[in-house]
Amino acid sequence: MKCTKVYTNATQKLAGFKDLPPLFFRLILAYGFYGPAMMKWGNINGIADWFGSMGIPFPTLNAYMAASTEMAAVILLPLGLATRIISIPLMVTMVVAIITVHFGNGFEAGNNGFEIPLYYMLMLFAL
């Protein structure tokens, strides 16, 4: 009986921390998308050319869509606004990045593999 009371008290106290893991995920993801979003917006025409060289259809449109999605995530995720809505296009962006850029390099992030985009996709799925 005493164990049950201890367990109940502990779970009640820990319930106050239930929002911390999603907050950490959102902050990590916003930080992770900031650099690529700024890089894309800083050279959007170069990104469109790069997308075209990889065979991505409508490269200019997709460059703007990827940059806009990532920048929207940088703004919305830390605030916790539209998290589930922005997560869907971000997961699509990660799938495209894995298939077109990272998969051929293997898994390891040090070799520009698909490790980091996969982790981002899993965090987005958890949100």
C-alpha positions as CSV (number, residue, x, y, z in Angstrom):
1,M,0.0,0.0,0.0
2,K,2.9,2.4,0.8
3,C,4.5,1.6,-2.6
4,T,1.3,2.7,-4.3
5,K,1.2,6.0,-2.5
6,V,4.9,6.7,-3.3
7,Y,4.2,5.8,-6.9
8,T,1.2,8.1,-7.0
9,N,3.0,11.0,-5.4
10,A,6.0,10.6,-7.8
11,T,3.8,10.4,-10.9
12,Q,1.8,13.5,-9.8
13,K,5.1,15.5,-9.3
14,L,6.5,14.3,-12.6
15,A,3.4,15.2,-14.5
16,G,4.4,18.8,-14.3
17,F,7.4,18.0,-16.5
18,K,5.4,16.4,-19.3
19,D,5.7,19.4,-21.6
20,L,9.5,19.6,-21.4
21,P,10.4,16.9,-23.9
22,P,8.2,18.3,-26.7
23,L,9.6,21.8,-25.9
24,F,13.2,20.5,-26.2
25,F,12.3,18.8,-29.5
26,R,10.8,22.0,-30.8
27,L,13.9,24.1,-29.8
28,I,16.3,21.5,-31.2
29,L,14.5,21.4,-34.5
30,A,14.2,25.2,-34.8
31,Y,17.9,25.5,-34.2
32,G,18.6,22.7,-36.7
33,F,16.5,24.3,-39.4
34,Y,17.8,27.8,-38.9
35,G,21.1,27.3,-40.7
36,P,19.7,25.5,-43.7
37,A,16.8,28.0,-44.0
38,M,19.2,31.0,-43.9
39,M,21.5,29.3,-46.4
40,K,18.6,28.6,-48.8
41,W,17.3,32.2,-48.6
42,G,20.8,33.6,-49.0
43,N,21.3,31.9,-52.3
44,I,17.8,30.8,-53.5
45,N,18.8,30.8,-57.2
46,G,21.8,28.6,-56.5
47,I,19.6,26.3,-54.5
48,A,17.2,26.1,-57.4
49,D,20.0,25.3,-59.8
50,W,21.2,22.6,-57.4
51,F,17.7,21.1,-57.1
52,G,17.5,21.1,-60.9
53,S,20.9,19.3,-61.2
54,M,19.5,16.6,-58.9
55,G,16.5,16.1,-61.1
56,I,14.0,17.6,-58.6
57,P,11.0,18.8,-60.7
58,F,10.1,22.5,-60.6
59,P,13.4,23.4,-58.9
60,T,12.7,27.1,-58.4
61,L,9.3,26.4,-56.9
62,N,10.7,23.6,-54.7
63,A,13.6,25.8,-53.5
64,Y,11.2,28.5,-52.4
65,M,8.9,25.9,-50.8
66,A,11.7,24.2,-48.9
67,A,13.2,27.6,-47.7
68,S,9.8,28.9,-46.7
69,T,8.9,25.7,-44.8
70,E,12.2,25.7,-42.9
71,M,11.9,29.4,-42.1
72,A,8.3,29.0,-40.9
73,A,9.5,26.1,-38.7
74,V,12.2,28.3,-37.2
75,I,9.5,30.8,-36.2
76,L,6.6,28.5,-35.2
77,L,8.3,25.6,-33.5
78,P,9.9,27.6,-30.5
79,L,6.5,29.3,-30.0
80,G,4.6,26.0,-30.1
81,L,2.3,27.4,-32.8
82,A,0.9,25.1,-35.5
83,T,3.5,22.5,-34.6
84,R,1.6,19.5,-36.1
85,I,0.7,21.5,-39.2
86,I,4.3,22.6,-39.9
87,S,5.7,19.1,-39.0
88,I,4.0,17.5,-42.1
89,P,5.8,19.5,-44.8
90,L,9.0,19.4,-42.8
91,M,8.8,15.6,-42.7
92,V,8.3,15.6,-46.5
93,T,11.3,17.9,-46.9
94,M,13.4,15.5,-44.8
95,V,12.3,12.5,-46.9
96,V,13.3,14.4,-50.1
97,A,16.6,15.4,-48.5
98,I,17.3,11.8,-47.4
99,I,16.5,10.4,-50.9
100,T,18.2,13.0,-53.0
101,V,21.2,14.1,-51.0
102,H,22.0,12.0,-48.0
103,F,21.2,8.4,-48.7
104,G,24.0,7.8,-51.1
105,N,26.5,8.8,-48.4
106,G,25.4,6.2,-45.9
107,F,24.1,6.6,-42.4
108,E,26.8,8.6,-40.5
109,A,26.3,12.3,-40.2
110,G,30.1,12.8,-40.5
111,N,29.9,11.6,-44.1
112,N,26.9,13.8,-44.9
113,G,24.7,10.7,-44.4
114,F,21.1,10.5,-43.6
115,E,21.5,10.3,-39.8
116,I,20.5,13.9,-38.9
117,P,17.6,14.2,-41.3
118,L,16.3,10.9,-40.0
119,Y,16.6,12.1,-36.4
120,Y,14.8,15.3,-37.3
121,M,12.0,13.3,-39.0
122,L,11.6,11.1,-36.0
123,M,11.4,14.1,-33.7
124,L,8.8,15.8,-36.0
125,F,6.8,12.6,-36.0
126,A,6.9,12.5,-32.2
127,L,5.5,16.0,-32.0
